[in-house]
Each structure stands twice: as C-alpha cells, then as structure tokens.
Amino acid sequence: MSSIEVEDVIFSHPAVTEVAVIGVPDEKWGETIKALVVVEAGASVSEAEIVAWCKERAAGYKAPTSVEFRDALARTATGKLQKFKLRAPYWEGRERQVN
C-alpha cells in the first residue's frame, strides 16, 4: 500500500490543501494509517468525511483509521514533507521505530 496513493485520494477532496499519510502505532495491528490534514481556510470537513471519501475512491483497507487536522505540516526548505518529523511523536518511547 502506497501512502502517496492515499494522499492523492485525500488531496482530491475540495476542502484539503495539504495532506501527509503516516504509519502510527496500533495495539491490534502493530501499525495503522493516520492522515494529517490541513484544511483550506474557511472550509470544514470532519474525520468521518475524510475516511468516507477514501473508502469511496480506494479500497477500504487503504483508508486512514484516523485523521488529525493541523494548521501546517513540517517541511524542508525545499518544500518536501518531513514525514520522519511528523511520525516521531507517535513512536516516541516505543521499542520499534519506523523510518
């Protein structure tokens, strides 16, 4: 499963201006999909709407299990998403780290 594929689906939502899909720890599965989403100013969308949007446009197992709304996403000077920085807080203090 490609995170880019899921990001493309979420990014196609009219309210979404930025998205990063990351793997976060999950007690049952070991790791699960979380979408970090920046919403366009003045727009509103719920976690359930984002998940439903994904399920309508991609296989159900590719949909994120949770969505977190952010004001901005960590980027490098060249504008590339810094996924390791976005993931780090969720994996802190765990034995298994994901790169």
The first five atom37 places (N, CA, C, CB, O) and aatype in JSON, in Angstrom:
{
  "aatype": [12, 15, 15, 9, 6, 19, 6, 3, 19, 9, 13, 15, 8, 14, 0, 19, 16, 6, 19, 0, 19, 9, 7, 19, 14, 3, 6, 11, 17, 7, 6, 16, 9, 11, 0, 10, 19, 19, 19, 6, 0, 7, 0, 15, 19, 15, 6, 0, 6, 9, 19, 0, 17, 4, 11, 6, 1, 0, 0, 7, 18, 11, 0, 14, 16, 15, 19, 6, 13, 1, 3, 0, 10, 0, 1, 16, 0, 16, 7, 11, 10, 5, 11, 13, 11, 10, 1, 0, 14, 18, 17, 6, 7, 1, 6, 1, 5, 19, 2],
  "atom_mask": [
    [1, 1, 1, 1, 1],
    [1, 1, 1, 1, 1],
    [1, 1, 1, 1, 1],
    [1, 1, 1, 1, 1],
    [1, 1, 1, 1, 1],
    [1, 1, 1, 1, 1],
    [1, 1, 1, 1, 1],
    [1, 1, 1, 1, 1],
    [1, 1, 1, 1, 1],
    [1, 1, 1, 1, 1],
    [1, 1, 1, 1, 1],
    [1, 1, 1, 1, 1],
    [1, 1, 1, 1, 1],
    [1, 1, 1, 1, 1],
    [1, 1, 1, 1, 1],
    [1, 1, 1, 1, 1],
    [1, 1, 1, 1, 1],
    [1, 1, 1, 1, 1],
    [1, 1, 1, 1, 1],
    [1, 1, 1, 1, 1],
    [1, 1, 1, 1, 1],
    [1, 1, 1, 1, 1],
    [1, 1, 1, 0, 1],
    [1, 1, 1, 1, 1],
    [1, 1, 1, 1, 1],
    [1, 1, 1, 1, 1],
    [1, 1, 1, 1, 1],
    [1, 1, 1, 1, 1],
    [1, 1, 1, 1, 1],
    [1, 1, 1, 0, 1],
    [1, 1, 1, 1, 1],
    [1, 1, 1, 1, 1],
    [1, 1, 1, 1, 1],
    [1, 1, 1, 1, 1],
    [1, 1, 1, 1, 1],
    [1, 1, 1, 1, 1],
    [1, 1, 1, 1, 1],
    [1, 1, 1, 1, 1],
    [1, 1, 1, 1, 1],
    [1, 1, 1, 1, 1],
    [1, 1, 1, 1, 1],
    [1, 1, 1, 0, 1],
    [1, 1, 1, 1, 1],
    [1, 1, 1, 1, 1],
    [1, 1, 1, 1, 1],
    [1, 1, 1, 1, 1],
    [1, 1, 1, 1, 1],
    [1, 1, 1, 1, 1],
    [1, 1, 1, 1, 1],
    [1, 1, 1, 1, 1],
    [1, 1, 1, 1, 1],
    [1, 1, 1, 1, 1],
    [1, 1, 1, 1, 1],
    [1, 1, 1, 1, 1],
    [1, 1, 1, 1, 1],
    [1, 1, 1, 1, 1],
    [1, 1, 1, 1, 1],
    [1, 1, 1, 1, 1],
    [1, 1, 1, 1, 1],
    [1, 1, 1, 0, 1],
    [1, 1, 1, 1, 1],
    [1, 1, 1, 1, 1],
    [1, 1, 1, 1, 1],
    [1, 1, 1, 1, 1],
    [1, 1, 1, 1, 1],
    [1, 1, 1, 1, 1],
    [1, 1, 1, 1, 1],
    [1, 1, 1, 1, 1],
    [1, 1, 1, 1, 1],
    [1, 1, 1, 1, 1],
    [1, 1, 1, 1, 1],
    [1, 1, 1, 1, 1],
    [1, 1, 1, 1, 1],
    [1, 1, 1, 1, 1],
    [1, 1, 1, 1, 1],
    [1, 1, 1, 1, 1],
    [1, 1, 1, 1, 1],
    [1, 1, 1, 1, 1],
    [1, 1, 1, 0, 1],
    [1, 1, 1, 1, 1],
    [1, 1, 1, 1, 1],
    [1, 1, 1, 1, 1],
    [1, 1, 1, 1, 1],
    [1, 1, 1, 1, 1],
    [1, 1, 1, 1, 1],
    [1, 1, 1, 1, 1],
    [1, 1, 1, 1, 1],
    [1, 1, 1, 1, 1],
    [1, 1, 1, 1, 1],
    [1, 1, 1, 1, 1],
    [1, 1, 1, 1, 1],
    [1, 1, 1, 1, 1],
    [1, 1, 1, 0, 1],
    [1, 1, 1, 1, 1],
    [1, 1, 1, 1, 1],
    [1, 1, 1, 1, 1],
    [1, 1, 1, 1, 1],
    [1, 1, 1, 1, 1],
    [1, 1, 1, 1, 1]
  ],
  "atom_positions": [
    [[0.85, -1.19, 0.0], [0.0, 0.0, 0.0], [0.89, 1.24, 0.0], [-0.97, 0.01, 1.23], [1.78, 1.39, 0.83]],
    [[0.63, 2.09, -0.93], [1.45, 3.29, -1.06], [0.78, 4.47, -0.36], [1.69, 3.63, -2.53], [-0.39, 4.76, -0.6]],
    [[1.55, 5.15, 0.51], [0.99, 6.31, 1.2], [0.68, 7.42, 0.19], [1.96, 6.82, 2.29], [-0.24, 8.21, 0.4]],
    [[1.45, 7.48, -0.9], [1.23, 8.51, -1.93], [-0.14, 8.32, -2.58], [2.35, 8.45, -3.0], [-0.83, 9.3, -2.87]],
    [[-0.52, 7.08, -2.8], [-1.83, 6.77, -3.38], [-2.95, 7.3, -2.48], [-1.99, 5.24, -3.58], [-3.9, 7.92, -2.96]],
    [[-2.83, 7.05, -1.18], [-3.84, 7.5, -0.21], [-3.83, 9.03, -0.12], [-3.58, 6.88, 1.18], [-4.88, 9.66, -0.06]],
    [[-2.64, 9.61, -0.11], [-2.52, 11.08, -0.08], [-3.2, 11.71, -1.29], [-1.04, 11.5, -0.04], [-3.89, 12.72, -1.16]],
    [[-3.02, 11.1, -2.46], [-3.66, 11.63, -3.69], [-5.18, 11.63, -3.57], [-3.23, 10.8, -4.91], [-5.83, 12.59, -3.98]],
    [[-5.73, 10.56, -3.01], [-7.18, 10.46, -2.83], [-7.66, 11.55, -1.87], [-7.57, 9.06, -2.31], [-8.64, 12.24, -2.16]],
    [[-6.99, 11.69, -0.73], [-7.4, 12.7, 0.26], [-7.22, 14.11, -0.29], [-6.59, 12.53, 1.57], [-8.05, 14.99, -0.08]],
    [[-6.1, 14.31, -1.01], [-5.82, 15.63, -1.58], [-6.88, 16.04, -2.6], [-4.43, 15.64, -2.23], [-7.08, 17.23, -2.84]],
    [[-7.54, 15.06, -3.21], [-8.58, 15.37, -4.21], [-9.85, 15.93, -3.56], [-8.92, 14.12, -5.03], [-10.73, 16.42, -4.25]],
    [[-9.95, 15.85, -2.22], [-11.11, 16.42, -1.52], [-11.02, 17.95, -1.62], [-11.16, 15.96, -0.02], [-9.97, 18.52, -1.35]],
    [[-12.13, 18.6, -1.99], [-12.08, 20.06, -2.2], [-11.68, 20.9, -0.99], [-13.4, 20.52, -2.67], [-11.21, 22.02, -1.16]],
    [[-11.85, 20.38, 0.22], [-11.52, 21.16, 1.43], [-10.05, 21.01, 1.84], [-12.43, 20.73, 2.59], [-9.57, 21.75, 2.7]],
    [[-9.34, 20.05, 1.24], [-7.98, 19.72, 1.68], [-6.92, 20.48, 0.88], [-7.73, 18.21, 1.56], [-6.93, 20.45, -0.36]],
    [[-6.01, 21.16, 1.59], [-4.92, 21.87, 0.89], [-3.58, 21.15, 1.06], [-4.81, 23.29, 1.41], [-2.69, 21.3, 0.22]],
    [[-3.43, 20.38, 2.12], [-2.2, 19.62, 2.36], [-2.54, 18.34, 3.07], [-1.16, 20.45, 3.18], [-3.47, 18.29, 3.87]],
    [[-1.79, 17.29, 2.77], [-2.01, 16.02, 3.47], [-0.71, 15.23, 3.55], [-3.1, 15.2, 2.76], [0.11, 15.25, 2.63]],
    [[-0.55, 14.53, 4.66], [0.54, 13.57, 4.81], [-0.07, 12.33, 5.44], [1.73, 14.14, 5.69], [-0.8, 12.42, 6.42]],
    [[0.24, 11.17, 4.88], [-0.25, 9.91, 5.43], [0.94, 9.21, 6.07], [-0.93, 9.0, 4.32], [1.97, 9.0, 5.43]],
    [[0.78, 8.85, 7.33], [1.88, 8.21, 8.07], [1.39, 6.95, 8.78], [2.49, 9.19, 9.11], [0.19, 6.78, 9.0]],
    [[2.32, 6.07, 9.12], [2.0, 4.9, 9.93], [2.21, 5.25, 11.39], [0.0, 0.0, 0.0], [3.25, 5.8, 11.76]],
    [[1.23, 4.92, 12.21], [1.35, 5.17, 13.65], [1.1, 3.86, 14.4], [0.34, 6.27, 14.11], [0.48, 2.95, 13.86]],
    [[1.6, 3.77, 15.66], [1.44, 2.53, 16.42], [-0.03, 2.19, 16.64], [2.16, 2.64, 17.76], [-0.86, 3.07, 16.85]],
    [[-0.32, 0.9, 16.59], [-1.68, 0.42, 16.84], [-1.57, -0.86, 17.66], [-2.46, 0.17, 15.5], [-0.82, -1.77, 17.3]],
    [[-2.32, -0.91, 18.76], [-2.21, -2.09, 19.66], [-2.6, -3.37, 18.94], [-3.1, -1.9, 20.9], [-1.96, -4.41, 19.14]],
    [[-3.64, -3.32, 18.11], [-4.14, -4.53, 17.46], [-3.32, -4.93, 16.24], [-5.59, -4.33, 17.06], [-2.98, -6.1, 16.07]],
    [[-3.01, -3.96, 15.38], [-2.37, -4.27, 14.1], [-0.86, -4.01, 14.08], [-3.02, -3.47, 13.01], [-0.19, -4.38, 13.12]],
    [[-0.32, -3.37, 15.13], [1.1, -3.02, 15.13], [1.31, -1.64, 14.55], [0.0, 0.0, 0.0], [2.04, -0.82, 15.1]],
    [[0.64, -1.39, 13.41], [0.73, -0.08, 12.77], [-0.57, 0.18, 12.02], [1.95, 0.0, 11.82], [-1.17, -0.74, 11.46]],
    [[-0.99, 1.42, 12.02], [-2.21, 1.77, 11.3], [-2.02, 3.1, 10.58], [-3.42, 1.85, 12.27], [-1.05, 3.82, 10.84]],
    [[-2.93, 3.43, 9.68], [-2.79, 4.62, 8.85], [-3.43, 5.84, 9.5], [-3.4, 4.38, 7.47], [-4.6, 5.81, 9.88]],
    [[-2.65, 6.91, 9.61], [-3.18, 8.19, 10.1], [-2.94, 9.23, 9.02], [-2.5, 8.61, 11.45], [-1.87, 9.28, 8.42]],
    [[-3.96, 10.04, 8.77], [-3.82, 11.14, 7.82], [-3.71, 12.44, 8.59], [-5.02, 11.18, 6.81], [-4.54, 12.73, 9.45]],
    [[-2.69, 13.22, 8.28], [-2.54, 14.56, 8.85], [-3.0, 15.52, 7.76], [-1.04, 14.86, 9.32], [-2.43, 15.54, 6.66]],
    [[-4.02, 16.3, 8.05], [-4.68, 17.1, 7.03], [-4.7, 18.59, 7.37], [-6.1, 16.59, 6.82], [-5.01, 18.97, 8.5]],
    [[-4.38, 19.4, 6.39], [-4.54, 20.85, 6.51], [-5.72, 21.22, 5.62], [-3.21, 21.63, 6.1], [-5.74, 20.91, 4.43]],
    [[-6.7, 21.89, 6.22], [-7.94, 22.25, 5.51], [-7.85, 23.69, 5.03], [-9.19, 22.05, 6.43], [-7.29, 24.56, 5.69]],
    [[-8.42, 23.91, 3.86], [-8.46, 25.25, 3.27], [-9.16, 26.22, 4.21], [-9.18, 25.22, 1.9], [-10.14, 25.86, 4.87]],
    [[-8.66, 27.45, 4.28], [-9.26, 28.48, 5.14], [-10.74, 28.64, 4.81], [-8.52, 29.83, 4.98], [-11.11, 28.77, 3.64]],
    [[-11.56, 28.62, 5.84], [-13.0, 28.8, 5.64], [-13.75, 27.51, 5.32], [0.0, 0.0, 0.0], [-14.98, 27.49, 5.36]],
    [[-13.02, 26.45, 5.0], [-13.66, 25.17, 4.69], [-13.75, 24.34, 5.97], [-12.87, 24.4, 3.58], [-12.99, 24.54, 6.92]],
    [[-14.68, 23.4, 5.99], [-14.72, 22.5, 7.13], [-15.04, 21.1, 6.64], [-15.75, 22.97, 8.19], [-15.85, 20.91, 5.74]],
    [[-14.4, 20.14, 7.26], [-14.6, 18.74, 6.92], [-14.29, 17.93, 8.18], [-13.68, 18.29, 5.7], [-13.42, 18.31, 8.96]],
    [[-15.0, 16.84, 8.37], [-14.79, 16.03, 9.58], [-13.91, 14.83, 9.28], [-16.14, 15.57, 10.15], [-13.68, 14.47, 8.12]],
    [[-13.42, 14.21, 10.35], [-12.63, 12.99, 10.23], [-13.44, 11.93, 9.49], [-12.2, 12.48, 11.62], [-12.92, 11.26, 8.59]],
    [[-14.71, 11.77, 9.86], [-15.57, 10.76, 9.23], [-15.74, 11.02, 7.72], [-16.95, 10.75, 9.9], [-15.77, 10.08, 6.93]],
    [[-15.84, 12.29, 7.34], [-15.99, 12.63, 5.92], [-14.73, 12.27, 5.12], [-16.29, 14.14, 5.76], [-14.82, 11.77, 4.0]],
    [[-13.55, 12.53, 5.7], [-12.28, 12.19, 5.03], [-12.17, 10.67, 4.86], [-11.06, 12.73, 5.84], [-11.8, 10.19, 3.79]],
    [[-12.49, 9.92, 5.92], [-12.42, 8.46, 5.86], [-13.4, 7.93, 4.81], [-12.73, 7.83, 7.26], [-13.05, 7.06, 4.01]],
    [[-14.63, 8.45, 4.81], [-15.64, 8.03, 3.83], [-15.2, 8.36, 2.41], [-17.0, 8.69, 4.14], [-15.38, 7.55, 1.5]],
    [[-14.62, 9.54, 2.21], [-14.12, 9.98, 0.91], [-13.1, 8.95, 0.38], [-13.46, 11.41, 1.01], [-13.13, 8.59, -0.8]],
    [[-12.21, 8.49, 1.26], [-11.21, 7.5, 0.87], [-11.85, 6.16, 0.52], [-10.19, 7.31, 1.99], [-11.49, 5.53, -0.48]],
    [[-12.79, 5.75, 1.35], [-13.42, 4.44, 1.12], [-14.23, 4.41, -0.18], [-14.33, 4.09, 2.3], [-14.37, 3.36, -0.8]],
    [[-14.75, 5.56, -0.59], [-15.5, 5.62, -1.85], [-14.57, 5.56, -3.06], [-16.34, 6.9, -1.91], [-14.98, 5.13, -4.13]],
    [[-13.33, 5.99, -2.89], [-12.41, 6.15, -4.02], [-11.24, 5.18, -4.04], [-11.88, 7.53, -4.01], [-10.51, 5.11, -5.03]],
    [[-11.07, 4.42, -2.97], [-9.97, 3.45, -2.91], [-10.45, 2.25, -2.1], [-8.67, 4.08, -2.27], [-11.53, 2.28, -1.51]],
    [[-9.66, 1.19, -2.08], [-10.01, 0.01, -1.29], [-10.15, 0.4, 0.18], [-8.95, -1.11, -1.47], [-9.37, 1.21, 0.69]],
    [[-11.13, -0.17, 0.86], [-11.41, 0.16, 2.25], [-10.2, 0.08, 3.17], [0.0, 0.0, 0.0], [-10.04, 0.9, 4.07]],
    [[-9.34, -0.93, 2.94], [-8.17, -1.1, 3.83], [-7.14, 0.01, 3.64], [-7.52, -2.46, 3.58], [-6.24, 0.16, 4.46]],
    [[-7.27, 0.79, 2.56], [-6.33, 1.89, 2.32], [-6.75, 3.17, 3.02], [-6.2, 2.14, 0.83], [-5.97, 4.11, 3.13]],
    [[-7.99, 3.2, 3.49], [-8.48, 4.42, 4.15], [-7.79, 4.58, 5.51], [-10.04, 4.36, 4.33], [-7.5, 3.59, 6.18]],
    [[-7.52, 5.82, 5.9], [-6.91, 6.02, 7.22], [-7.87, 5.6, 8.33], [-6.49, 7.5, 7.42], [-9.09, 5.68, 8.17]],
    [[-7.31, 5.15, 9.45], [-8.17, 4.8, 10.59], [-8.4, 6.02, 11.46], [-7.54, 3.65, 11.42], [-9.31, 6.05, 12.28]],
    [[-7.55, 7.05, 11.27], [-7.78, 8.3, 11.99], [-7.26, 9.47, 11.16], [-7.09, 8.26, 13.38], [-6.38, 9.33, 10.32]],
    [[-7.84, 10.62, 11.44], [-7.46, 11.86, 10.74], [-7.19, 12.91, 11.8], [-8.57, 12.33, 9.73], [-7.98, 13.1, 12.72]],
    [[-6.06, 13.59, 11.65], [-5.74, 14.68, 12.57], [-5.63, 15.95, 11.76], [-4.42, 14.39, 13.37], [-4.93, 15.99, 10.74]],
    [[-6.31, 16.99, 12.2], [-6.28, 18.25, 11.48], [-5.16, 19.13, 12.03], [-7.64, 18.98, 11.57], [-5.03, 19.29, 13.24]],
    [[-4.37, 19.71, 11.14], [-3.23, 20.53, 11.51], [-3.34, 21.9, 10.83], [-1.9, 19.84, 11.12], [-4.04, 22.06, 9.84]],
    [[-2.63, 22.88, 11.4], [-2.55, 24.2, 10.78], [-1.52, 24.2, 9.66], [-2.2, 25.28, 11.82], [-1.64, 24.94, 8.69]],
    [[-0.5, 23.35, 9.82], [0.58, 23.24, 8.83], [1.27, 21.9, 9.01], [1.6, 24.42, 8.98], [1.12, 21.24, 10.04]],
    [[2.04, 21.49, 8.0], [2.81, 20.26, 8.07], [4.29, 20.59, 7.96], [2.38, 19.28, 6.94], [4.69, 21.48, 7.21]],
    [[5.12, 19.87, 8.73], [6.57, 20.1, 8.72], [7.15, 19.83, 7.34], [7.27, 19.21, 9.77], [6.92, 18.78, 6.75]],
    [[7.9, 20.82, 6.83], [8.52, 20.68, 5.51], [9.98, 21.1, 5.56], [7.77, 21.52, 4.46], [10.41, 21.83, 6.45]],
    [[10.73, 20.61, 4.58], [12.13, 21.02, 4.44], [12.15, 22.38, 3.75], [12.96, 19.96, 3.63], [11.11, 22.89, 3.34]],
    [[13.34, 22.97, 3.64], [13.49, 24.26, 2.97], [13.04, 24.2, 1.51], [14.94, 24.72, 3.04], [12.63, 25.21, 0.94]],
    [[13.12, 23.0, 0.92], [12.72, 22.85, -0.48], [11.24, 22.47, -0.62], [13.58, 21.79, -1.16], [10.76, 22.23, -1.73]],
    [[10.53, 22.41, 0.5], [9.09, 22.15, 0.45], [8.69, 20.69, 0.53], [0.0, 0.0, 0.0], [7.51, 20.36, 0.4]],
    [[9.66, 19.79, 0.73], [9.34, 18.37, 0.85], [8.8, 18.07, 2.25], [10.6, 17.5, 0.55], [9.32, 18.59, 3.24]],
    [[7.77, 17.25, 2.32], [7.21, 16.87, 3.62], [8.26, 16.13, 4.44], [5.95, 15.99, 3.45], [8.97, 15.27, 3.91]],
    [[8.37, 16.47, 5.71], [9.31, 15.79, 6.61], [8.54, 14.72, 7.39], [10.01, 16.8, 7.58], [8.17, 14.92, 8.55]],
    [[8.32, 13.59, 6.74], [7.49, 12.54, 7.35], [8.09, 12.0, 8.65], [7.31, 11.39, 6.37], [7.36, 11.68, 9.58]],
    [[9.42, 11.91, 8.71], [10.04, 11.4, 9.94], [9.69, 12.3, 11.12], [11.57, 11.28, 9.79], [9.47, 11.82, 12.23]],
    [[9.64, 13.61, 10.88], [9.28, 14.56, 11.95], [7.8, 14.44, 12.3], [9.61, 16.01, 11.52], [7.43, 14.56, 13.46]],
    [[6.98, 14.21, 11.3], [5.54, 14.07, 11.54], [5.23, 12.78, 12.32], [4.76, 14.08, 10.2], [4.33, 12.74, 13.15]],
    [[6.02, 11.72, 12.01], [5.8, 10.42, 12.66], [6.36, 10.35, 14.07], [6.42, 9.33, 11.83], [5.78, 9.69, 14.94]],
    [[7.49, 11.03, 14.3], [8.25, 10.87, 15.54], [7.44, 10.91, 16.84], [9.28, 11.92, 15.59], [7.62, 10.04, 17.69]],
    [[6.55, 11.91, 17.04], [5.83, 12.0, 18.31], [4.99, 10.76, 18.62], [4.95, 13.21, 18.31], [4.78, 10.42, 19.79]],
    [[4.51, 10.08, 17.6], [3.65, 8.92, 17.81], [4.45, 7.68, 18.22], [2.86, 8.62, 16.54], [3.92, 6.8, 18.9]],
    [[5.71, 7.63, 17.81], [6.55, 6.46, 18.08], [7.49, 6.66, 19.27], [7.37, 6.12, 16.85], [8.21, 5.74, 19.65]],
    [[7.47, 7.85, 19.86], [8.37, 8.16, 20.97], [8.2, 7.14, 22.11], [8.1, 9.57, 21.5], [7.09, 6.79, 22.49]],
    [[9.34, 6.68, 22.62], [9.31, 5.79, 23.77], [8.92, 4.35, 23.42], [0.0, 0.0, 0.0], [8.71, 3.54, 24.32]],
    [[8.82, 4.04, 22.15], [8.48, 2.67, 21.75], [9.74, 1.94, 21.32], [7.44, 2.66, 20.6], [10.7, 2.56, 20.86]],
    [[9.73, 0.62, 21.49], [10.88, -0.19, 21.11], [11.07, -0.16, 19.6], [10.71, -1.64, 21.61], [12.18, 0.0, 19.1]],
    [[9.96, -0.3, 18.89], [10.04, -0.41, 17.42], [9.87, 0.98, 16.8], [8.95, -1.39, 16.86], [8.87, 1.66, 17.04]],
    [[10.82, 1.39, 16.04], [10.74, 2.67, 15.35], [10.53, 2.4, 13.87], [12.01, 3.53, 15.59], [11.04, 1.42, 13.34]],
    [[9.82, 3.26, 13.21], [9.6, 3.1, 11.79], [10.26, 4.27, 11.07], [8.07, 3.02, 11.46], [10.08, 5.42, 11.46]],
    [[11.01, 3.97, 10.03], [11.7, 5.04, 9.28], [10.81, 5.61, 8.21], [13.0, 4.51, 8.65], [11.22, 6.52, 7.48]]
  ]
}
